[in-house]
Amino acid sequence: MLLLDLMLCGFVKKCLIQKNEEMNEIMLFLLLCALGALCYGFYFKCVDWFEKI
């Protein structure tokens, strides 16, 4: 019974760690998208600024 409990505890920990890694990947992807949008907007703002010069 104790062995079964330890195996179950290990499985739960493994699932939680895997879920945490997936969450980190999602957060990194969202951060990358936000950074891309920021660079996109900044690029076109600079292009407009250089056209006025």
Backbone as JSON Lines, residues from 0, in Angstrom:
{"i":0,"aa":"M","n":[0.83,-1.2,0.0],"ca":[0.0,0.0,0.0],"c":[0.87,1.26,0.0]}
{"i":1,"aa":"L","n":[1.93,1.24,0.79],"ca":[2.82,2.4,0.85],"c":[3.51,2.62,-0.5]}
{"i":2,"aa":"L","n":[3.89,1.53,-1.15],"ca":[4.53,1.64,-2.46],"c":[3.57,2.26,-3.48]}
{"i":3,"aa":"L","n":[2.32,1.84,-3.44],"ca":[1.31,2.4,-4.34],"c":[1.13,3.9,-4.1]}
{"i":4,"aa":"D","n":[1.11,4.29,-2.81],"ca":[1.0,5.71,-2.46],"c":[2.2,6.5,-2.98]}
{"i":5,"aa":"L","n":[3.38,5.95,-2.84],"ca":[4.59,6.64,-3.31],"c":[4.59,6.76,-4.83]}
{"i":6,"aa":"M","n":[4.14,5.71,-5.52],"ca":[4.08,5.76,-6.98],"c":[3.06,6.81,-7.44]}
{"i":7,"aa":"L","n":[1.92,6.86,-6.76],"ca":[0.89,7.83,-7.1],"c":[1.38,9.25,-6.84]}
{"i":8,"aa":"C","n":[2.07,9.44,-5.73],"ca":[2.61,10.76,-5.38],"c":[3.64,11.19,-6.45]}
{"i":9,"aa":"G","n":[4.48,10.28,-6.87],"ca":[5.46,10.57,-7.92],"c":[4.8,10.92,-9.23]}
{"i":10,"aa":"F","n":[3.71,10.21,-9.56],"ca":[2.98,10.48,-10.8],"c":[2.34,11.87,-10.76]}
{"i":11,"aa":"V","n":[1.77,12.21,-9.61],"ca":[1.14,13.53,-9.46],"c":[2.19,14.63,-9.58]}
{"i":12,"aa":"K","n":[3.33,14.44,-8.93],"ca":[4.41,15.43,-9.02],"c":[4.88,15.59,-10.46]}
{"i":13,"aa":"K","n":[5.01,14.47,-11.17],"ca":[5.45,14.51,-12.56],"c":[4.44,15.27,-13.41]}
{"i":14,"aa":"C","n":[3.15,15.03,-13.17],"ca":[2.11,15.74,-13.92],"c":[2.14,17.23,-13.63]}
{"i":15,"aa":"L","n":[2.35,17.6,-12.36],"ca":[2.39,19.01,-12.0],"c":[3.6,19.69,-12.62]}
{"i":16,"aa":"I","n":[4.73,19.02,-12.63],"ca":[5.94,19.59,-13.24],"c":[5.73,19.75,-14.74]}
{"i":17,"aa":"Q","n":[5.12,18.74,-15.37],"ca":[4.87,18.82,-16.82],"c":[3.89,19.95,-17.12]}
{"i":18,"aa":"K","n":[2.87,20.12,-16.29],"ca":[1.9,21.19,-16.49],"c":[2.57,22.54,-16.33]}
{"i":19,"aa":"N","n":[3.48,22.65,-15.37],"ca":[4.21,23.9,-15.16],"c":[5.08,24.23,-16.36]}
{"i":20,"aa":"E","n":[5.73,23.24,-16.96],"ca":[6.54,23.47,-18.15],"c":[5.67,23.92,-19.31]}
{"i":21,"aa":"E","n":[4.48,23.32,-19.46],"ca":[3.58,23.74,-20.52],"c":[3.13,25.18,-20.3]}
{"i":22,"aa":"M","n":[2.88,25.54,-19.05],"ca":[2.47,26.9,-18.73],"c":[3.59,27.87,-19.07]}
{"i":23,"aa":"N","n":[4.84,27.49,-18.77],"ca":[5.97,28.36,-19.11],"c":[6.08,28.54,-20.61]}
{"i":24,"aa":"E","n":[5.83,27.48,-21.38],"ca":[5.88,27.59,-22.83],"c":[4.8,28.52,-23.34]}
{"i":25,"aa":"I","n":[3.61,28.44,-22.77],"ca":[2.52,29.32,-23.19],"c":[2.84,30.77,-22.87]}
{"i":26,"aa":"M","n":[3.36,31.01,-21.66],"ca":[3.72,32.38,-21.28],"c":[4.83,32.93,-22.16]}
{"i":27,"aa":"L","n":[5.8,32.09,-22.5],"ca":[6.88,32.52,-23.38],"c":[6.35,32.85,-24.78]}
{"i":28,"aa":"F","n":[5.42,32.04,-25.28],"ca":[4.82,32.3,-26.58],"c":[4.05,33.62,-26.58]}
{"i":29,"aa":"L","n":[3.27,33.87,-25.52],"ca":[2.52,35.12,-25.44],"c":[3.45,36.32,-25.34]}
{"i":30,"aa":"L","n":[4.53,36.17,-24.59],"ca":[5.52,37.24,-24.49],"c":[6.17,37.52,-25.84]}
{"i":31,"aa":"L","n":[6.46,36.47,-26.58],"ca":[7.05,36.61,-27.9],"c":[6.08,37.32,-28.86]}
{"i":32,"aa":"C","n":[4.8,36.96,-28.8],"ca":[3.78,37.62,-29.63],"c":[3.67,39.1,-29.29]}
{"i":33,"aa":"A","n":[3.69,39.42,-28.0],"ca":[3.6,40.82,-27.57],"c":[4.82,41.61,-28.04]}
{"i":34,"aa":"L","n":[5.97,41.01,-27.93],"ca":[7.19,41.67,-28.38],"c":[7.17,41.89,-29.89]}
{"i":35,"aa":"G","n":[6.67,40.91,-30.63],"ca":[6.55,41.04,-32.08],"c":[5.6,42.16,-32.46]}
{"i":36,"aa":"A","n":[4.47,42.26,-31.76],"ca":[3.51,43.33,-32.03],"c":[4.11,44.69,-31.72]}
{"i":37,"aa":"L","n":[4.86,44.78,-30.63],"ca":[5.52,46.03,-30.27],"c":[6.54,46.43,-31.34]}
{"i":38,"aa":"C","n":[7.34,45.51,-31.8],"ca":[8.33,45.8,-32.85],"c":[7.65,46.19,-34.15]}
{"i":39,"aa":"Y","n":[6.54,45.54,-34.48],"ca":[5.78,45.84,-35.7],"c":[5.28,47.29,-35.65]}
{"i":40,"aa":"G","n":[4.68,47.67,-34.52],"ca":[4.18,49.04,-34.38],"c":[5.31,50.06,-34.39]}
{"i":41,"aa":"F","n":[6.39,49.76,-33.72],"ca":[7.53,50.67,-33.67],"c":[8.15,50.85,-35.06]}
{"i":42,"aa":"Y","n":[8.21,49.79,-35.84],"ca":[8.76,49.86,-37.2],"c":[7.96,50.82,-38.06]}
{"i":43,"aa":"F","n":[6.63,50.67,-38.04],"ca":[5.82,51.55,-38.89],"c":[5.8,52.98,-38.37]}
{"i":44,"aa":"K","n":[5.95,53.19,-37.08],"ca":[6.05,54.54,-36.54],"c":[7.35,55.19,-37.04]}
{"i":45,"aa":"C","n":[8.43,54.43,-37.08],"ca":[9.71,54.95,-37.58],"c":[9.64,55.23,-39.08]}
{"i":46,"aa":"V","n":[8.96,54.35,-39.82],"ca":[8.83,54.57,-41.26],"c":[8.06,55.86,-41.52]}
{"i":47,"aa":"D","n":[6.96,56.09,-40.79],"ca":[6.22,57.34,-40.95],"c":[7.08,58.55,-40.59]}
{"i":48,"aa":"W","n":[7.87,58.41,-39.53],"ca":[8.72,59.51,-39.1],"c":[9.76,59.85,-40.17]}
{"i":49,"aa":"F","n":[10.36,58.83,-40.79],"ca":[11.37,59.08,-41.83],"c":[10.75,59.61,-43.1]}
{"i":50,"aa":"E","n":[9.48,59.28,-43.38],"ca":[8.83,59.83,-44.57],"c":[8.58,61.32,-44.41]}
{"i":51,"aa":"K","n":[8.38,61.78,-43.19],"ca":[8.12,63.21,-42.93],"c":[9.39,64.04,-43.07]}
{"i":52,"aa":"I","n":[10.56,63.4,-42.93],"ca":[11.83,64.14,-42.98],"c":[12.2,64.51,-44.4]}
